[in-house]
Amino acid sequence: MIATAMVNAGACVPLLGRPASKASKAFGPHVTFRPLPRSPRTERMPVSNAIGFENAPTGILIGGGVFLTATIAFIATQAMSMTGKPEASSPDTTGSVEELEVIPREDAVIVFGASGRSGRQIVSKLLASGRTVVAAVRSREKALEIFAEAGVTEGRNAKGILFVEEGVDVTDATSLTAELFAGVTSVVVSTGAVFGRDENGAMGYLNGMTPEKVDSQGVAAIANAAAKYVPKQAKGSTVVMPFQSASDLEGWQKLDDVIMGGNSDSALSLSDSGNGFTWSGKLVLEGGGFCGARSYERGVMDLGAYDGISLRVRGSGETLKLNLKTDDLNEPEDTYQATFDVPESGDWADVFIPWHEFVPVKRARSVPDGPPLDPTSVKQFGLVYSRFSFNGFANPNHKFGDFRVEFEGGIKAFKNPKPQIVLISSAGVERNALVGNDEEKRKAEIPIVQLNPGGILNHKYDGEIAVRSCGLPYSVIRPTGMISDDDQPGPCLLEMGQGDKFTGKITRGDVAQVVDATLSFFPAVGKTVEVRRIQADDAQGKAMSDAQVANLYLAIAGDDVRTRVGVLPFPAPVPAPAPVSQERKEEILSDPRVQAAQPRVDAGKAGGRVREATEADEVTPLENVADGPDDEVRKVQAWILAYRKRTLEGKLPAGKEETVNV
């Protein structure tokens, strides 16, 4: 636990605390109705009630200039070990602190590689979304400097909360402790090998942080620790509108087409079992061609903790509509509408309708630019059986005449597991595995697959396998070529694919947005995707909302069923190939895709520009090997171009590290 605060008379000291035991949030047995009193986000207790300085161990009192910091840290440790309401005691006589604020560490996202160039943007995006983030880093001091440049501070930020945990080495499984994962419910892995000058002045991978150690063994260690210490989420549901009594039935009213001169008629009644409703009636073409029922408004329900609505139904193959009215819809004709299918077999079936399927509708017409459904303010439900689908098009599963649909239990809100471990991998890993040791096939591949410096693609693929096998709900994101932050590209529409079929460009900011959207979207579970910026001109300059980014997953098949949509199964992993010869390297460097541009090395990274291929004394993997390959030029130049010793080693100070997955 880390204490961070200025201590003055009357000051409130924020303490970043871990829970006493592993947190696991169960699904609540009820739904929140507003207005309700909100639980405070912080706990407050007098410092004097938490611990007196007279109880501090001797060692803490002899720290000289660090006395204050050590004392605050000791207070934090003792305060967090206390549970329940503190007992009354004598007033604080120090005059330095009146009360302390315990900042909760719960429902947190831990980010490995948080101080890297991608990791820091992921941390910033998660905080901006109001999340609690644990930054797992090797050096706390360095990480805080990096975060400060991004306007991020330890403790409370404008929205989210940041904890910084140092001494984390993914190549050392003993650093991945239960304490590190305390309060964590999801994991983001954005790590990579580290290249730079060692203490003897030689260039190479530092401290054993090679692609094999980090991208394969290190990711596997994280996956194993996450499976051990992170509580696995489970499905759950809560009845929000019961169908079990006469009083429940009285909460509904019929809304058939007779209101507009039609002749259809329907009614709700209690089922014979007493555990549901039966909706029956007659659908008539003349007049309107619809039957409906809706609940009376009964206050605003906050269903934001759930992922959608579920119903248990049986009938004869009808396609019905479910309407939701939210507090922000003021016009009677405005609603959110989704369709669902009733099994034709007459057997009971559970139907799940996620929030993203609800479409804003006005007078039976969809509103393309309407706001997405806000599930925190639901106030009314409705059922519709109509001859029409959306916008006047025919409902293919309607039949004129009598109908009967049964609903068991009531309307439920369901919650599905979200991705609990998200790995930032790289496009190209499947291509590389498919090529194997076939040199002719490798020559026909994109430059990064031809070179595969340090066997990076093999080791990243091994890391993917470890994540997919760990038992937690997962997502694997494979960025295409990273665009340098120096280029400052504008917004652009994104697209996802699977099967490692395309190349392209993407920014680290884009990747951060994809990670944030992934963590909130249950359809992302169990999927491995490549992501890039759309290359068409009309996609440039257009930003995507987080919901739009998340919805990209809807077009992606789960990894376990991707062969059903024409995507090959994952190839078996293969050993890393032998390094290519110097002659072959020169051939690859002459590729027009490599020569088309001369990318810059990021500021502070070995200084200046990457030299032309003809200037390289030898080809060595240098930087940016873990964020996913850069664009068709940069991803080769940044990985294989070596500087002459007189240029590179003269510019890189001793002890300077070159991070690869940043």
Secondary structure, 3 states (H helix, E strand, C coil): CEECCCCCCCEEEEEECCCCCCCCCCCCCCCEEECCCCCCCCEEEEHHHHCCHHHCCHHHHHCHHHHHHHHHHHHHHHHHCCCCCCCCCCCCCCCCEEEEEEECCCCEEEEECCCCHHHHHHHHHHHHCCCEEEEECCCHHHHHHHHHHCCCCCEECCCCEEEEECCCCCCCHHHCCCCCCCCEEEEEECCCCEEEECCCCCEEEHHHCCHHHHHHHHHHHHHHHHHHHCCCCCCEEEEEEECCCHHHHCCEEECCHHHHCCCCEEEEEECCCCCEEEEEEEECCCCCCEEEEEECCCCEEECCCCCEEEEEEECCCCEEEEEEEECCCCCCCEEEEEEEECCCCCCCEEEEEEHHHCEEEECCEECCCCCCCCHHHEEEEEEEEECECHHHCECCCCCCEEEEEEEEEEEEEEECCCCCEEEECCCCHHHHHHHCCCHHHHHCCCHHHHHCHHHHHHHHHHHHHHHHCCCCCEEEEEECEECCHHHCCCCECEEEECCCCCCCEECHHHHHHHHHHHHCCHHHCCEEEEEEECCCHHHECCCCCHHHHHHHHHHCCCHHHHHHHCCCCCCCCCCCCCCCCHHHHHHHHCCHHHHCCCCECCCCCCCCECCCHHHCCCECCCCCCCCCCCCCCHHHHHHHECCCCCCHHHHCCCCCEEECCC
